[in-house]
Every structure is written in C-alpha cells, then in structure tokens.
C-alpha cells in the first residue's frame, strides 16, 4: 500500500490529514496574515483533494455543480443565516443611532446608585449587546463608562470590566450574533434553544467574570479616565448634579433630539427574543397542526421575528422621531457593508465542515473519540479553545469547530437541548484567553487606557473566567440530560 492510499483509507491516515489541515489553516492565518475566508477555502480544497474526494463531487461538473460539496457547503449555511445576521445588524444600528444605550445607562445608574454603577454598566453591556456587535458596543458605550468612572470614583477598570463582560457574553452565546447563528445552522440547533441555553450558560459566566472578577480586579488595577475625555467633557450644572441623585428632573432636550424611552428600547430588543421563544415553547406544548402553533411558528421564525423588530424600530425610532425613509435607507446600507466578509468566513467554515463529512474524516473522528472515552462536549470545547488561542477570532473558532464537531453529532439522536449545550461549549471555548492576536484585546486596551500588561491582567483573565464557568454549566447540564 502506498503512502497516499494509507493516508486516504486508514483511520490514522485520515486523522493525520485532518491535523495537517488544521495546522495549515492556522499557519496561513497567523504567519501569513491571510484572510480567514481565503485560508478556510484553500485548506478545505487541499484537504478534500488529499483525502481523495472526487473532483466531480467536490466542485461538480461544468453542466452540474449545484449538488457539489463546495456549493452545498456554502449555500446551505448562508441560506440559513444571511438574512438573520443582516436583519440583526440593521436592528443594532438603529438602536445605536437612536441613543438607546444612553437611555439604558441613565436609567440603570439611577436605579443602582453610585455604589452600584459597575453592576449597572454590566447590565448595559448585557442588554445593549444583544442586538449590537462587540466592537460597535465598545465604541458606543466607552464614553458612558468614562462618565460613570468620573462621577463614581475609583479605577476605570471597575466600570469597564462588567460592561465588556456583558458584550462578550452576548457576542459568544446569543443570536443574532454571527457565531451562535452560524453554529445553529451547522449543527442543526433551533435559535430558540440557543437563546435558552445561551442565557442559562452565559449568565453565570457573566456574573463570575464581569461582576465578581470585575469588582476584584477593579480595586487592584488602578486606571484613570483618559485626559482627553476629561478635557472635552463640558462643565456640569447644579441641576444636573441634583438630577443624578434623584432630587430633580433633568432638563427636557429639544423635541427633535429627545431620546426614546427605556420601555421602547427594551421592548424592541425583546420582540425577536419573545417571538422566537414563543415558537420554541409552542412546538413543545401545543398540538401539531393547530392554528395557534402555525401562527407562532411563522412569527417565531428568526427571519420573520427580526424583520418585525426592524420594522417597528424603523417606525418608532426613525420615522416617528423625524427621520426620513432615505436616511433610514442610508443607515441600513452603511450598517450592512461590513457583513459581507463575515458571511464569506462563515460560508467557508461550513465548506470546511462539509469536506470533513464527505471525506469520512468526521466518522473517523467520532470513532476515535468514542474509543478514547472523551465526551463530545469536552472535545468541542478543547478544539474551540485551541483555535481561539491560536488565531484570535471568536467567530472563526466557532465556525471552524462547528465544522469539525457537526459531523460527529449527526445520527446520534441528540435532543435539541443537548445539541444546544454542545454549541454552548464551542461558544465558551471561542472566547478563552484573549491576547495580542485578538482585535478585541486591542480595542479594550485602547478605549480603556490600559497597558498590554494591564489588559492581560484584566480582560484576558475575564474572558477565561467567562469561558470556563460557562462551559462548566454546559457540561453539567449535558451530563444530566444525556
């Protein structure tokens, strides 16, 4: 038997090919700074050819390519997630533009008072992070953190860590963020179950990392509010000071600039979550083919639910507050521009998973894992951690890991809850130990006046605590329900 035949037909050979493919992927991204989309596409093609997948099956023929691994791998996942990610992006953009973050921060700070301001900032990050991407959340909320730190006293870290913990938790665990949406499509998990398990697993991690660790490290790493912000902030009046203590009302802004109410902001954020969860619970509690179930299923489809939320936001936060249809169209277009590369990365990751399945590597991995006695949820977490630490991007780690793990769970009769918990393990691994190869590391460092050492002491440890605690919850629940 030749070396090529041995690699293509034996269990050790296929495992070696898979390991080499992952190494090539990481080397291309880390060493050559290749875009993850190109790296995933190239690696997938090389792996498919090396494993002996026929060209006609891999890319099809000139007359028929629609059922090729390349097109089904890309098209299957993008057909599922592109509308969801697009609508979620638009919803986040209009909430951010309307001043929703300021409304949340002001109300929560008033509710919790100055001593509870760090907790309030954590809740702002958690709530506002549901519809808004991580980097946009930091950009919008950083000035609110500066204000809270200046007025409350103490280190900027004390207020920043809870907020970034909230943003990170929603980014990793909850739809409509790209990672959770992608893994739902790759592993066949409904978004309703992902929302439920994302909250169940992510909230304990948020409390441990953002509130407990944030309070601990915030008293030990002392960082001042950036001087440029202090120089730029206008003088405050006595009326404004009293308003913060709840002794007088804030002056009403001009009608055209009046911020939306907290109820409106919270209601719009809740619309898609309630509709999606309604469909999930309805499928469990109602009789099949009932009219009510059909209504809930239609309204709870993620694309329909998000479209309803976007239309409500357009009217309530846009048209009713003086925006024109043209302005809303420009806002939509500008918010969707960065989404293209994100969708390509997710599509390429799905292609990578399709290659693993089509070449038989998935079955070999499943068999080897079974013989080694390693639970699939632990394997999912370990692979995701390794990819995250090596290349930095949480979304790439989620997509690549889901591509590997997805074929391992096919045909094993896992319930939707069990699959969602495995997905949570992948999400938890994707955020562990953020360091210098992660863009989020530098954003936190830049916006909150932290040195590299201080960012490692605060943010990197926070991400690790969030990862480990959330995975522990997922693993315990998986053991109970399996």
Buried (B, 14 or more C-beta within 10 A) or exposed (E): EEEEEEBBEEBEBBBBBBEBBBEBBBBBBBEEEBBBBBBBBBBBBBBBBBBBBEEEBBBBEEEEBEEBBBBBBBBBBBEBBBBBBBBBBBBBBBBBBBBBBBBBBBBBBEEBBBEBBBBBBBBBBBBBBBBBBBBBBBBBBBBBBBBBBBBBEBBBBBBBBBBBBBBBBBBBBBBBBBBBBBBBBBBBBBBBBBBBBBBBBBBBBBBBBBBBBBBEBBEEBEBEBBEEBEEEEEEEEEEEEEBBEEEEEEEEEEEEEEBBEBEBBBBBBBBBBBBBBBBBBBBEEBEEEEEEBEEBBEBBBBBBBBBBBBEBBBEBBBEEBEBEEEEBEEBBEEBBEEBEEBBBBBBBBBBBBBBBBBBBBBBBBBEBBEEEEEBBBBBBBBBBBBBBBBBBBBBBBBBBBBBBBBBBBEEEEBEBBBBBBBBBBBBBBBBBBBBEBBEBBBBBBEBBBBEEEBBBBBBBBBBBBBBBBBBBBBBEBBEEEB
